[in-house]
Amino acid sequence: MRSERMWKVTLPDTGDIDAQLDAALIYVNGDVIHALTQVEREAIHALYGRYDELLGEPDATLIPAGLAACADVLRDAYGEVQKNGRLKDLRERLLGGVMECPLCGSGPATTLDHHLAKDQYRALSINPRNLVPSCQPCNRAKGVLAAVAGEGLIHAYFQPLPAVTFLEADITYENAALTARFCVNGAVLDPGLAARLAFQLNRLELNSRYPDAINILMFNLKPGFCCLRGKPNERDLLHEFLTFIGTSYDEDFGLNHWRAALARGLAGCEPFLLDPWPYFDRPPAGLQAAA
């Protein structure tokens, strides 16, 4: 089982590339869809290696002229990665152990997203390291992006992230309603990486998608909050509790998961610390979506 984190997933093994190609391009009855030449096979191996060298960043060398004759066939072969396809084992391996989508850290990872679009980088369509587990909302929200090196969504397999806390949650609490807005603190990051992470946060519309997940999380934590209700120094105990939760989530989910950012944001929200009970005493409902 691979470890999972929001933003990141452990780099998967490419597996037996030739076996994957054969499974994609040869029917079970032995009929050949496309007979790869030895030169094409070697070129595909070299292409996958070049992809790794570039850390999945777009580049003209990832569209080799030598694979033009089979590029469309490889793109169409992605259909064999879907359920009940001849490459279903590859799909199951990539999705296995990734319970949460690394792009949002919330929805279940049930689909595979082409980091580099298969319609442009056709020969990479079944490259395991170009297939990133994701939830359906993230996959849809990402859509097709212009492939520009250093821009767009970070690569969940290859992008190095510094061991600093950069995801923050700005909390407002009024009339028993919480509003949480997440943002990237660019002051602690390289400007290019900060811009890319902020783009990802916005492109995937995470601030408008998180409220329901936050509400569910908060009411799961409600018993812990209620254990502190009415105790001496209640405000300080709530602050300590939320700080502990944030640290625990850092350990369990890795730095910069939205759950940890939410806990830290709440720990710094004085109106909530002073009287969170109107929020918890009302029937569970979705949080207000941040504008």
Sequence and secondary structure as in RCSB ss.txt:
>XXXX:A:sequence
MRSERMWKVTLPDTGDIDAQLDAALIYVNGDVIHALTQVEREAIHALYGRYDELLGEPDATLIPAGLAACADVLR
DAYGEVQKNGRLKDLRERLLGGVMECPLCGSGPATTLDHHLAKDQYRALSINPRNLVPSCQPCNRAKGVLAAVAG
EGLIHAYFQPLPAVTFLEADITYENAALTARFCVNGAVLDPGLAARLAFQLNRLELNSRYPDAINILMFNLKPGF
CCLRGKPNERDLLHEFLTFIGTSYDEDFGLNHWRAALARGLAGCEPFLLDPWPYFDRPPAGLQAAA
>XXXX:A:secstr
   B SS B       HHHHHHHHHB TTS BS    HHHHHHHHHHHHHHHHTTT   GGGS GGGHHHHHHHH
HGGGGGSTTSTTHHHHHHHHTT  B TTTSSSB  EEEESS TTTSGGGTT GGGEEEE HHHHHHH      TT
 SS  TTT    SS  EEEEEEEETTEEEEEEEE GGGS HHHHHHHHHHHHHTTHHHHSHHHHHHHHHHHHHHH
HTTTT TTHHHHHHHHHHHHHHHHHHHH TT HHHHHHHHHHT HHHHH  HHHHHS     B   
